[in-house]
Amino acid sequence: MGLLSDPDRSEVVLIGVHGYTSLENLPAVAQNVEALRAALTDPDAWGLPGTAGIQRG
């Protein structure tokens, strides 16, 4: 595997739209974004600092 960016100097933006006005809602999207955040902050995967959070709107 190639070198990964330094997690202490990196930032990630995760965007998942799960609610729609004219389409059926997709609740799994919110869960998938949460799972991806957990994977990115896992020290065995990348180790992004735990302070990297999710802002829900």
Residue pairs with C-beta under 8 A, 6 or more apart in sequence:
4 46
7 46
7 47
7 48
7 49
8 49
10 48
11 52
12 40
12 48
12 52
14 33
14 36
14 37
14 54
15 33
16 29
16 30
16 32
16 33
17 26
17 29
18 25
18 26
18 27
18 28
18 29
18 30
19 25
20 26
30 56
33 54
34 54
37 52
37 53
37 54
39 45
39 46
40 46
40 48
40 52
41 47
41 48
41 49
41 50
41 52
